[in-house]
Structure formats: C-alpha cells, structure tokens
Amino acid sequence: YPPEKIYSPSKWKRPNYDHIILWMLKNNEICKWADFCQEPVEIPPGTLSRHLEALKRKHLVEKVTRGQYRITSGGKKEFNALSSTKKKIHKLNYPP
C-alpha cells in the first residue's frame, strides 16, 4: 500500500485519488477492485468507479478482466509527474 502521506495528506486536504490508484497499479502487476477498498486506503466504491473510468478514458489505466486493472506506459508517466510535483506557490490576485 502507498505511504501514508499519499492517502491521507492532512486533515484539510482531500486525498488525490488518481495518485493513489496510479501508485498502487505502478507498484503491483495487477490490482483488483477489492484492493482499493481495503484498509488503509479505503477508497469509497463510487469515488473509485468515477476515478478509474476517468483514468481509463485518458488511457492511463487498462482493464485486464472484470475487476482487475493494470497501468499503461502513459499512466506511469502521469504517476511520475504527480509524484514529482512540489508545493505550488500561490500568488495574490490583488495589487499591492
């Protein structure tokens, strides 16, 4: 399972489910639907369905058989991009 900083970043931030899904798929050959719903990750089924469908439409994840998923080469690139992002600096929108 992914490190805790990925699946529970802080109490104010929501977890990046795409990053969690891609992490699990990159570090395992194939993941089953149930793997995403177990502790410590526990992605709700509706959220998991929505995010997996979006990742499949972007060709980042492929469905091997019913309930089993694998990451594509594009998914590996996206995972590396998500993993390497650092905190962004927010600029103020009003004049000084």
N, C-alpha and C positions, 0 to 999 in steps of 0.2 A: 504494500500500500504506500501511497505517496507520503512525503514528510508532512508533519502537522502544519507547517507554515503554508502549505499549498491548500489543504482542505479546510482550515479554519484560520484565515489570516489575522483577524481581530474581531472584537465584538461589534465594531461599527461597519466593517466592510463585509460585503457578501462574497462567498467563495466564487472563484472563476471556474464554473463547471466545465467549460471547454478545456481548460488547462488540466483539471483533474482527470477527465476522460482520456485526453491525449497522453498524460503521464502514465496512466495505468496501461494503456494499449502499447505504448512505446517500451515499457519495461516488462511486458509479458507478450508471449507469442500471440495468444488469442485470449480475449476476456468474454465471459458470459454475462448476461444481463444481471444475474444474481450477484456477481462480484461487485457491481457498482452500488447495490442496495444494502450491502452488509456493512457492519461497523469496521473501521472507524469512519469510512467515507459517508455512507448512508445518503445517497442522492435520492430524493423522492421520485417515484415512478413517472409522474407527469413531467417533471423537470428533466429527467433522464431521457425520456422519449423525445421531448422537444429539442434538446441539445444534440442527441445522436442523429436525428433527422436533419438538422441544420448542418452538422459535420459531414453527413453523407452527401447532401446536396452540393457541398463545396468540394467533394471528392477527397476529403481528409481521412475518412474512415470508410471501410467497406464491410458489408455484412457477409460473413462466410456461410453460415447456415442460420437457421432460426435461433435467435437469441445469442449468437456468437459474432464478435466483431474483431476486426484487425485494422491496424493503422496503415495508411498508404505512405508513399515517399513524400507526397505533399503534406501529409499530416505530420511527418517527422520534422519537416522544415518549419511548419507552423508551431510545433511544440518547442523547437529550439528558439524561435522568435519570442514566444511567450515566456520562456524560461530566462531569456537574457535581458528582458526589459527591466529597467531600473525605475525607481520612483521618478515620476514626471514633476517638473517644477510648474506650479500654477502661477500664471501671471495675472495681475489685477487688470480688470477691464475698464477702470475709470481713470481719468487723468489725475496727475499728482496735485 
